[in-house]
Amino acid sequence: MNDPSARLLRLLGLLQTPRDWPGTELAARLGVSARTVRRDIERLRGLGYPVHATQGSVGYRLAAGATVPPLLLDDEEALAVAVGLRTVTGGTVSGIEEASLRALAKLEQVLPSRLRHRLTALQRSMVRVSGSGPRVDPNVLIAISEATHRRERLRFDYRDRAGAATIRDVEPEAVVNFSRHWYLVGWDTDRADWRSFRVDRLHPRIPTGPRFTPRELPGGDVVAYLSQRLSADAWPHRAVVTLHASAEHLADRIWPGMGTLEAVDDTRCLLHLGADSPAALTWMLTAVDVDFTVDGPPELVAAVRALGDRCLAAIAGQDRH
């Protein structure tokens, strides 16, 4: 590769792959000598790219630096970043919309025409449905995420659904974006149990607490745990209903937040679910589109009976075929 500028860009593209690159391999990839590679590495360092030598002077790695030098993105990476930035502008994290639009404008300005056409086609075909999810402060998300990563206990002021204020001391396990809400899942040290907290209702207290040893989350899956908590435990009306099909057969009909399935045998399973009202429970049951048996609670039995009577009345007088 004789063009120094093109060779430098190619070298930078290789170094952005997170691995150690032996100088001999870089030389072979670029079709130049090891001496030329060393000279090009010094040029990149002069441009602000922190290229570190590894294994003495044999290998090289691109590390994080104090500034943000230009990045090289391939076609798919550039499209992924552009779509991500466009999506963020309508997301649930407040205060970053303007920065996202500025970054997107800079990226679109330098995209080659073939990629701009693909991005335009993507944007025209994407439909954004505005939601009513609360906005969260990105600084709060960062503070929680850092405490989670460092395994440090987190103290925060919390306001529950009824508006009651408490101070919580939690060993954070994960931050989850679920149904347009952000949740913190962690071990509540005062209550000695796992809990989930809406991020938009908490305010971290700085500094964080001591480090902790991670505990085993029930079921080992934070998304499954949160889904179960939100689908039944947190609702004022809850029920367990027998569905006349296997859990494996019905798994793709149960959407996140609706409920959780418990296998019984090849012909039955239990659906644990919750909602704001018995009528809402009835609607979710019929949406599964399978035979079911309701043994209680009484308000759900009454709601199912009322729905059945209403459906029969709607077709009264129609000939049966």
SULMOWO-V617702 format. One record per residue. N is the residue number from 1. RES is the residue in one small letter. SS is DSSP state (a for helix, b for strand, c for the rest). PSI is psi in radians with two decimals (* if undefined). Layout:
# SULMOWO-V617702
n=N res=RES ss=SS psi=PSI
n=N res=RES ss=SS psi=PSI
This chain:
# SULMOWO-V617702
n=1 res=m ss=c psi=1.84
n=2 res=n ss=c psi=-0.52
n=3 res=d ss=c psi=1.99
n=4 res=p ss=a psi=-0.68
n=5 res=s ss=a psi=-0.79
n=6 res=a ss=a psi=-0.66
n=7 res=r ss=a psi=-0.67
n=8 res=l ss=a psi=-0.73
n=9 res=l ss=a psi=-0.69
n=10 res=r ss=a psi=-0.71
n=11 res=l ss=a psi=-0.75
n=12 res=l ss=a psi=-0.71
n=13 res=g ss=a psi=-0.67
n=14 res=l ss=a psi=-0.76
n=15 res=l ss=a psi=-0.41
n=16 res=q ss=c psi=-0.17
n=17 res=t ss=c psi=2.16
n=18 res=p ss=c psi=1.50
n=19 res=r ss=c psi=2.94
n=20 res=d ss=c psi=2.30
n=21 res=w ss=b psi=1.96
n=22 res=p ss=b psi=2.48
n=23 res=g ss=a psi=-0.63
n=24 res=t ss=a psi=-0.64
n=25 res=e ss=a psi=-0.71
n=26 res=l ss=a psi=-0.74
n=27 res=a ss=a psi=-0.72
n=28 res=a ss=a psi=-0.72
n=29 res=r ss=a psi=-0.65
n=30 res=l ss=a psi=-0.22
n=31 res=g ss=c psi=0.60
n=32 res=v ss=c psi=-3.14
n=33 res=s ss=c psi=2.85
n=34 res=a ss=a psi=-0.57
n=35 res=r ss=a psi=-0.72
n=36 res=t ss=a psi=-0.66
n=37 res=v ss=a psi=-0.78
n=38 res=r ss=a psi=-0.67
n=39 res=r ss=a psi=-0.71
n=40 res=d ss=a psi=-0.61
n=41 res=i ss=a psi=-0.74
n=42 res=e ss=a psi=-0.60
n=43 res=r ss=a psi=-0.74
n=44 res=l ss=a psi=-0.72
n=45 res=r ss=a psi=-0.66
n=46 res=g ss=a psi=-0.43
n=47 res=l ss=c psi=-0.01
n=48 res=g ss=c psi=0.07
n=49 res=y ss=c psi=2.11
n=50 res=p ss=c psi=1.43
n=51 res=v ss=b psi=2.01
n=52 res=h ss=b psi=2.48
n=53 res=a ss=b psi=2.43
n=54 res=t ss=b psi=2.70
n=55 res=q ss=c psi=0.96
n=56 res=g ss=c psi=-2.02
n=57 res=s ss=c psi=0.32
n=58 res=v ss=c psi=-0.68
n=59 res=g ss=b psi=2.96
n=60 res=y ss=b psi=2.62
n=61 res=r ss=b psi=2.42
n=62 res=l ss=b psi=2.05
n=63 res=a ss=c psi=3.04
n=64 res=a ss=c psi=2.51
n=65 res=g ss=c psi=-3.06
n=66 res=a ss=c psi=-0.34
n=67 res=t ss=c psi=3.02
n=68 res=v ss=c psi=1.69
n=69 res=p ss=c psi=2.94
n=70 res=p ss=c psi=2.56
n=71 res=l ss=c psi=2.65
n=72 res=l ss=c psi=2.20
n=73 res=l ss=c psi=2.43
n=74 res=d ss=c psi=3.13
n=75 res=d ss=a psi=-0.86
n=76 res=e ss=a psi=-0.65
n=77 res=e ss=a psi=-0.74
n=78 res=a ss=a psi=-0.74
n=79 res=l ss=a psi=-0.71
n=80 res=a ss=a psi=-0.75
n=81 res=v ss=a psi=-0.75
n=82 res=a ss=a psi=-0.79
n=83 res=v ss=a psi=-0.69
n=84 res=g ss=a psi=-0.76
n=85 res=l ss=a psi=-0.72
n=86 res=r ss=a psi=-0.69
n=87 res=t ss=a psi=-0.68
n=88 res=v ss=a psi=-0.56
n=89 res=t ss=c psi=-0.33
n=90 res=g ss=c psi=0.40
n=91 res=g ss=c psi=-2.80
n=92 res=t ss=c psi=0.18
n=93 res=v ss=b psi=2.03
n=94 res=s ss=b psi=2.68
n=95 res=g ss=c psi=-0.02
n=96 res=i ss=c psi=0.06
n=97 res=e ss=a psi=-0.81
n=98 res=e ss=a psi=-0.76
n=99 res=a ss=a psi=-0.65
n=100 res=s ss=a psi=-0.73
n=101 res=l ss=a psi=-0.68
n=102 res=r ss=a psi=-0.78
n=103 res=a ss=a psi=-0.70
n=104 res=l ss=a psi=-0.73
n=105 res=a ss=a psi=-0.72
n=106 res=k ss=a psi=-0.70
n=107 res=l ss=a psi=-0.80
n=108 res=e ss=a psi=-0.54
n=109 res=q ss=a psi=-0.56
n=110 res=v ss=a psi=-0.04
n=111 res=l ss=c psi=2.42
n=112 res=p ss=c psi=2.80
n=113 res=s ss=a psi=-0.65
n=114 res=r ss=a psi=-0.60
n=115 res=l ss=a psi=-0.59
n=116 res=r ss=a psi=-0.67
n=117 res=h ss=a psi=-0.73
n=118 res=r ss=a psi=-0.71
n=119 res=l ss=a psi=-0.72
n=120 res=t ss=a psi=-0.73
n=121 res=a ss=a psi=-0.72
n=122 res=l ss=a psi=-0.83
n=123 res=q ss=a psi=-0.62
n=124 res=r ss=a psi=-0.50
n=125 res=s ss=a psi=-0.25
n=126 res=m ss=c psi=2.34
n=127 res=v ss=c psi=2.14
n=128 res=r ss=c psi=2.16
n=129 res=v ss=c psi=2.03
n=130 res=s ss=c psi=2.38
n=131 res=g ss=c psi=3.00
n=132 res=s ss=c psi=0.27
n=133 res=g ss=c psi=2.49
n=134 res=p ss=c psi=2.65
n=135 res=r ss=c psi=2.52
n=136 res=v ss=b psi=2.68
n=137 res=d ss=b psi=2.17
n=138 res=p ss=a psi=-0.51
n=139 res=n ss=a psi=-0.59
n=140 res=v ss=a psi=-0.75
n=141 res=l ss=a psi=-0.74
n=142 res=i ss=a psi=-0.76
n=143 res=a ss=a psi=-0.76
n=144 res=i ss=a psi=-0.78
n=145 res=s ss=a psi=-0.69
n=146 res=e ss=a psi=-0.74
n=147 res=a ss=a psi=-0.65
n=148 res=t ss=a psi=-0.78
n=149 res=h ss=a psi=-0.69
n=150 res=r ss=a psi=-0.07
n=151 res=r ss=c psi=0.91
n=152 res=e ss=b psi=2.40
n=153 res=r ss=b psi=2.51
n=154 res=l ss=b psi=2.18
n=155 res=r ss=b psi=2.36
n=156 res=f ss=b psi=2.71
n=157 res=d ss=b psi=2.35
n=158 res=y ss=b psi=2.44
n=159 res=r ss=b psi=2.07
n=160 res=d ss=c psi=-3.06
n=161 res=r ss=c psi=-0.53
n=162 res=a ss=c psi=-0.07
n=163 res=g ss=c psi=0.01
n=164 res=a ss=c psi=2.36
n=165 res=a ss=b psi=2.37
n=166 res=t ss=b psi=2.87
n=167 res=i ss=b psi=2.17
n=168 res=r ss=b psi=2.60
n=169 res=d ss=b psi=1.94
n=170 res=v ss=b psi=2.48
n=171 res=e ss=b psi=1.79
n=172 res=p ss=b psi=2.34
n=173 res=e ss=b psi=-0.77
n=174 res=a ss=b psi=2.73
n=175 res=v ss=b psi=2.20
n=176 res=v ss=b psi=2.32
n=177 res=n ss=b psi=1.99
n=178 res=f ss=b psi=2.04
n=179 res=s ss=c psi=0.88
n=180 res=r ss=c psi=0.34
n=181 res=h ss=b psi=2.62
n=182 res=w ss=b psi=2.33
n=183 res=y ss=b psi=2.51
n=184 res=l ss=b psi=2.20
n=185 res=v ss=b psi=2.24
n=186 res=g ss=b psi=3.04
n=187 res=w ss=b psi=2.01
n=188 res=d ss=b psi=1.96
n=189 res=t ss=c psi=-0.54
n=190 res=d ss=c psi=-0.61
n=191 res=r ss=c psi=-0.10
n=192 res=a ss=c psi=0.84
n=193 res=d ss=b psi=2.83
n=194 res=w ss=b psi=2.48
n=195 res=r ss=b psi=2.76
n=196 res=s ss=b psi=2.50
n=197 res=f ss=b psi=2.37
n=198 res=r ss=b psi=2.20
n=199 res=v ss=a psi=-0.57
n=200 res=d ss=a psi=-0.14
n=201 res=r ss=a psi=0.10
n=202 res=l ss=b psi=2.71
n=203 res=h ss=b psi=1.93
n=204 res=p ss=b psi=2.55
n=205 res=r ss=b psi=2.24
n=206 res=i ss=c psi=2.42
n=207 res=p ss=c psi=2.96
n=208 res=t ss=c psi=3.01
n=209 res=g ss=c psi=-2.89
n=210 res=p ss=c psi=2.86
n=211 res=r ss=b psi=2.72
n=212 res=f ss=c psi=2.81
n=213 res=t ss=c psi=2.19
n=214 res=p ss=c psi=2.48
n=215 res=r ss=c psi=2.89
n=216 res=e ss=c psi=2.07
n=217 res=l ss=c psi=2.43
n=218 res=p ss=a psi=2.17
n=219 res=g ss=a psi=-0.29
n=220 res=g ss=a psi=0.09
n=221 res=d ss=c psi=1.99
n=222 res=v ss=a psi=-0.61
n=223 res=v ss=a psi=-0.75
n=224 res=a ss=a psi=-0.70
n=225 res=y ss=a psi=-0.82
n=226 res=l ss=a psi=-0.68
n=227 res=s ss=a psi=-0.75
n=228 res=q ss=a psi=-0.74
n=229 res=r ss=a psi=-0.77
n=230 res=l ss=a psi=-0.45
n=231 res=s ss=a psi=-0.35
n=232 res=a ss=a psi=-1.01
n=233 res=d ss=a psi=-0.63
n=234 res=a ss=c psi=-0.09
n=235 res=w ss=c psi=2.62
n=236 res=p ss=c psi=-0.44
n=237 res=h ss=b psi=2.14
n=238 res=r ss=b psi=2.72
n=239 res=a ss=b psi=2.78
n=240 res=v ss=b psi=2.06
n=241 res=v ss=b psi=2.47
n=242 res=t ss=b psi=2.16
n=243 res=l ss=b psi=2.40
n=244 res=h ss=c psi=1.10
n=245 res=a ss=c psi=2.85
n=246 res=s ss=c psi=2.71
n=247 res=a ss=a psi=-0.65
n=248 res=e ss=a psi=-0.69
n=249 res=h ss=a psi=-0.55
n=250 res=l ss=a psi=-0.01
n=251 res=a ss=a psi=-0.69
n=252 res=d ss=a psi=-0.05
n=253 res=r ss=a psi=-0.13
n=254 res=i ss=c psi=1.91
n=255 res=w ss=c psi=2.76
n=256 res=p ss=c psi=2.30
n=257 res=g ss=c psi=-0.20
n=258 res=m ss=c psi=-0.85
n=259 res=g ss=b psi=-3.10
n=260 res=t ss=b psi=2.52
n=261 res=l ss=b psi=2.51
n=262 res=e ss=b psi=2.04
n=263 res=a ss=b psi=2.47
n=264 res=v ss=c psi=-1.04
n=265 res=d ss=c psi=-2.84
n=266 res=d ss=c psi=-0.21
n=267 res=t ss=c psi=-0.09
n=268 res=r ss=c psi=2.71
n=269 res=c ss=b psi=2.88
n=270 res=l ss=b psi=2.38
n=271 res=l ss=b psi=2.03
n=272 res=h ss=b psi=2.11
n=273 res=l ss=b psi=2.86
n=274 res=g ss=b psi=2.77
n=275 res=a ss=b psi=3.09
n=276 res=d ss=c psi=-0.42
n=277 res=s ss=c psi=2.78
n=278 res=p ss=a psi=-0.59
n=279 res=a ss=a psi=-0.68
n=280 res=a ss=a psi=-0.65
n=281 res=l ss=a psi=-0.74
n=282 res=t ss=a psi=-0.74
n=283 res=w ss=a psi=-0.75
n=284 res=m ss=a psi=-0.68
n=285 res=l ss=a psi=-0.81
n=286 res=t ss=a psi=-0.45
n=287 res=a ss=a psi=-0.39
n=288 res=v ss=c psi=-0.42
n=289 res=d ss=c psi=0.96
n=290 res=v ss=c psi=2.70
n=291 res=d ss=c psi=2.53
n=292 res=f ss=b psi=2.84
n=293 res=t ss=b psi=2.25
n=294 res=v ss=c psi=2.08
n=295 res=d ss=c psi=-0.15
n=296 res=g ss=c psi=3.07
n=297 res=p ss=c psi=2.97
n=298 res=p ss=a psi=-0.65
n=299 res=e ss=a psi=-0.54
n=300 res=l ss=a psi=-0.70
n=301 res=v ss=a psi=-0.77
n=302 res=a ss=a psi=-0.68
n=303 res=a ss=a psi=-0.69
n=304 res=v ss=a psi=-0.73
n=305 res=r ss=a psi=-0.76
n=306 res=a ss=a psi=-0.71
n=307 res=l ss=a psi=-0.72
n=308 res=g ss=a psi=-0.77
n=309 res=d ss=a psi=-0.68
n=310 res=r ss=a psi=-0.71
n=311 res=c ss=a psi=-0.72
n=312 res=l ss=a psi=-0.70
n=313 res=a ss=a psi=-0.55
n=314 res=a ss=a psi=-0.43
n=315 res=i ss=c psi=0.25
n=316 res=a ss=c psi=2.37
n=317 res=g ss=c psi=-0.19
n=318 res=q ss=c psi=2.47
n=319 res=d ss=c psi=2.43
n=320 res=r ss=c psi=2.37
n=321 res=h ss=c psi=*
